């Protein structure tokens, strides 16, 4: 799917500098950024699920530890 992204000048200049230093296109950098955001959200969801699991399955143990 095609998409146009309009960046503020400051971000565009920063992206240019990073792309030049990394020897990649700005397009490639934007894709990397999107992938990082998606991965971060996936990890956050996994951590939230793990915490919910522990809180629900080990509630009694956590209460006992709280009183220790």
N, C-alpha and C positions, 0 to 999 in steps of 0.2 A: 504494500500500500504506500503510495506516495504521500509526502507530507512536507509542508513548508514550515520552517522554524525561524522566527524572527527574534534575534538576540539583541539585547542592548549592546551598544558599542563596546563598553568595558568588558562584557563577557566574551564578545566576539574576538577582541584583541587577546584576551587571556587564552581563549581556545586556539587561536592562531599560534601563539607562542608555545603552547603545550604540544600541538600537532607538529610543529617544526622540530621541537626538541625530541619528540618521540618518533619522528619520521613516519607519521601516519596522517591520514586525512582527518579533517574536522568531523566528517561523517562517521568515521570509525570511532572517534572519541565519544561522540554522542551516543552511538550504539553501546559502547562500553559503559557509559553512565547509566543508560536505561537498564542494562543487564545487572549492574550493581544495585540499583534501586529495587528491582524485582527480587534479587537474591536476598537483600536485606529484609524485605517484607516477609519472604518465605521463612527466613530464620526466626524473625520475630514471632510469626505465627506458631512455629514449632516450639519455641520457648514458652509461649503463652499456654499452649496445649500441655506441655510437660508440667508447668506449674499448676495448672488446673487439675491434672491427674494426681500429682502429689498431694495437693490440698484436699482432694476428695477421698483418696485412698489411704492416706496416712493422717487423717485429721486427729484421731485419738492420740497417736504418737506425738504429733506436734503439740497437742494440748499438754501432754505429760512433760515434754521437753520445756515448754513454756514455764511450767511450775518448778522445774529443777533448779 
